[in-house]
Amino acid sequence: MQLPFRSEIRNSPNQQIIKIFLGDESLDEKIKIHLERFNEIELVEIEETVGQNRANENLTVFLKDDVDINKMKSAIDSSLWWYFEEDMIEE
């Protein structure tokens, strides 16, 4: 079974970011809105993915200054697992 999402911490030249790859890209916009509710998140962008064995799109999460990226990744992961469990129950 394919996981509904995968998240990774990336180091860009300017700041650390979190990339989220969704199993179902039709949910990109819904998940973007869901993530924008976090106060610690500065910006969420839907970007095309360049690379092998990757989804065509990903969500790139930019955090506000002084936010612990590891704690934030855990919070996002927990929130997304909850989101997908709720979504699956409703079907």
Backbone hydrogen bonds, N-H to C=O, Kabsch-Sander energy under -0.5 kcal/mol:
donor,donor_aa,acceptor,acceptor_aa,energy
6,R,21,F,-1.9
8,E,19,K,-2.5
10,R,17,I,-3.2
12,S,10,R,-0.7
12,S,15,Q,-1.9
17,I,10,R,-3.0
18,I,61,V,-1.9
19,K,8,E,-3.0
20,I,59,L,-2.7
21,F,6,R,-3.3
22,L,20,I,-0.6
23,G,4,P,-2.8
24,D,4,P,-0.6
25,E,23,G,-0.6
27,L,24,D,-2.0
28,D,25,E,-1.7
31,I,27,L,-2.9
32,K,28,D,-2.4
33,I,29,E,-2.1
34,H,30,K,-2.2
35,L,31,I,-2.8
36,E,32,K,-1.9
37,R,34,H,-1.0
38,F,35,L,-2.0
41,I,38,F,-1.0
42,E,40,E,-0.5
42,E,62,F,-2.4
43,L,62,F,-1.8
45,E,60,T,-2.5
47,E,45,E,-0.6
47,E,58,N,-3.0
49,T,56,N,-2.9
51,G,49,T,-0.6
54,R,51,G,-0.6
58,N,47,E,-2.6
59,L,20,I,-2.9
60,T,45,E,-3.2
60,T,58,N,-0.5
61,V,18,I,-3.1
61,V,59,L,-0.6
62,F,43,L,-3.2
62,F,60,T,-0.6
63,L,16,Q,-0.6
63,L,61,V,-0.5
64,K,40,E,-3.0
67,V,64,K,-1.1
69,I,67,V,-0.7
72,M,68,D,-2.3
73,K,69,I,-2.5
74,S,70,N,-1.9
75,A,71,K,-2.3
76,I,72,M,-2.8
77,D,73,K,-2.9
78,S,74,S,-2.6
79,S,75,A,-2.3
80,L,76,I,-2.8
81,W,77,D,-2.6
82,W,78,S,-2.3
83,Y,79,S,-2.5
84,F,80,L,-2.8
85,E,81,W,-2.3
86,E,82,W,-2.5
87,D,83,Y,-2.2
88,M,84,F,-2.3
89,I,85,E,-1.9
90,E,86,E,-1.7
91,E,87,D,-0.9
